[in-house]
Amino acid sequence: MEVEKLRLTLNKALRAAQQYHGKPCKVCGETLRYRSNKRCVLCKHEMDAAAYQQRKARQQVEHRHEVEAA
């Protein structure tokens, strides 16, 4: 159990090292950004979530059409 707690703490520290507070985002106003590409963390998260939902919906439609065609 102690190892798991240490692993979670290290992961948190690594994530924090990859982010910084910079200029406010033009879209949402958040200041937390990624060091690698300077993108807003919140906007990136929301874009990824929207893309996931689109992929999921597309897969459901494709699956539905496969079932109807068979």
Secondary structure as a PSIPRED ss2 file (coil, helix, strand):
# PSIPRED VFORMAT (PSIPRED V4.0)

   1 M C   1.000  0.000  0.000
   2 E H   0.000  1.000  0.000
   3 V H   0.000  1.000  0.000
   4 E H   0.000  1.000  0.000
   5 K H   0.000  1.000  0.000
   6 L H   0.000  1.000  0.000
   7 R H   0.000  1.000  0.000
   8 L H   0.000  1.000  0.000
   9 T H   0.000  1.000  0.000
  10 L H   0.000  1.000  0.000
  11 N H   0.000  1.000  0.000
  12 K H   0.000  1.000  0.000
  13 A H   0.000  1.000  0.000
  14 L H   0.000  1.000  0.000
  15 R H   0.000  1.000  0.000
  16 A H   0.000  1.000  0.000
  17 A H   0.000  1.000  0.000
  18 Q C   1.000  0.000  0.000
  19 Q E   0.000  0.000  1.000
  20 Y E   0.000  0.000  1.000
  21 H E   0.000  0.000  1.000
  22 G C   1.000  0.000  0.000
  23 K C   1.000  0.000  0.000
  24 P C   1.000  0.000  0.000
  25 C C   1.000  0.000  0.000
  26 K C   1.000  0.000  0.000
  27 V C   1.000  0.000  0.000
  28 C C   1.000  0.000  0.000
  29 G C   1.000  0.000  0.000
  30 E C   1.000  0.000  0.000
  31 T C   1.000  0.000  0.000
  32 L E   0.000  0.000  1.000
  33 R E   0.000  0.000  1.000
  34 Y E   0.000  0.000  1.000
  35 R C   1.000  0.000  0.000
  36 S C   1.000  0.000  0.000
  37 N C   1.000  0.000  0.000
  38 K C   1.000  0.000  0.000
  39 R C   1.000  0.000  0.000
  40 C E   0.000  0.000  1.000
  41 V H   0.000  1.000  0.000
  42 L H   0.000  1.000  0.000
  43 C H   0.000  1.000  0.000
  44 K H   0.000  1.000  0.000
  45 H H   0.000  1.000  0.000
  46 E H   0.000  1.000  0.000
  47 M H   0.000  1.000  0.000
  48 D H   0.000  1.000  0.000
  49 A H   0.000  1.000  0.000
  50 A H   0.000  1.000  0.000
  51 A H   0.000  1.000  0.000
  52 Y H   0.000  1.000  0.000
  53 Q H   0.000  1.000  0.000
  54 Q H   0.000  1.000  0.000
  55 R H   0.000  1.000  0.000
  56 K H   0.000  1.000  0.000
  57 A H   0.000  1.000  0.000
  58 R H   0.000  1.000  0.000
  59 Q H   0.000  1.000  0.000
  60 Q H   0.000  1.000  0.000
  61 V H   0.000  1.000  0.000
  62 E H   0.000  1.000  0.000
  63 H H   0.000  1.000  0.000
  64 R H   0.000  1.000  0.000
  65 H H   0.000  1.000  0.000
  66 E H   0.000  1.000  0.000
  67 V H   0.000  1.000  0.000
  68 E H   0.000  1.000  0.000
  69 A H   0.000  1.000  0.000
  70 A C   1.000  0.000  0.000
